Amino acid sequence: MNGDTAPVLATLTEHPSGSEDTAWHECGHAVVAHALGAAHQRIELDGQAHVAGIAPLSGTAAIAMLLAGPAAQRAYFRTIATLHDFELDEFFERVDTLHMGGCDACRAALHATACADLDDSDRRTIFRTGERLANELIARRDIRDAIRTLAAELIGRRSIPGTDAREIIDAFVPFGGTVHA
């Protein structure tokens, strides 16, 4: 070998984005939104993975849907967690200083702040109630089975229209079948 070129050791046959845990994350949002009665238009795995066009939810249900993605991703790795108080304080500080990102926890902190401003309640309590609801829903076997099945389909197809996703989820969880605050 002349030193100017290196041998090709491997060739990527698939785009590296869209791992199985990312699929679980996005499907966690979609399945919990469905269970809470909010439809969505599409789930995308490639590029910036996301669930598009989720119908609005209010109060702790909205926070639960936002935090269901990270909770489902942790469930994929067989863990459960809540934010430490200092982490939650950092997210609230970002909201207060308008230096938020687009992450799920930032958006949930913003929503908790808005809810607290509307009814003079404690945003930490509102956030924690939504966080608890997300973890409780993700812990349910029917929800996890829906996430697992939908994620497998998403990995294969890379993108799923909302109508197709609803058909998959309905086999496990009825639309709007979870009472929420």
Salt bridges, closest charged atoms under 4 A:
GLU44 OE2 - ARG42 NE 3.41
ASP46 OD1 - ARG158 NH2 2.71
ASP85 OD1 - ARG124 NH1 3.49
ASP85 OD1 - ARG128 NH2 2.77
ASP89 OD1 - ARG124 NH2 2.09
ASP96 OD1 - ARG123 NH1 2.84
ASP104 OD2 - HIS25 NE2 2.88
ASP104 OD2 - HIS29 NE2 3.24
ASP104 OD1 - ARG107 NH1 3.58
GLU131 OE1 - ARG128 NH1 2.70
ASP142 OD2 - ARG140 NH2 2.68
ASP145 OD2 - ARG141 NE 3.91
ASP145 OD1 - ARG148 NH1 2.79
GLU153 OE2 - ARG157 NH1 3.24
ASP164 OD2 - ARG157 NH2 2.61
ASP170 OD1 - HIS34 NE2 2.89
ASP170 OD2 - ARG166 NE 3.69
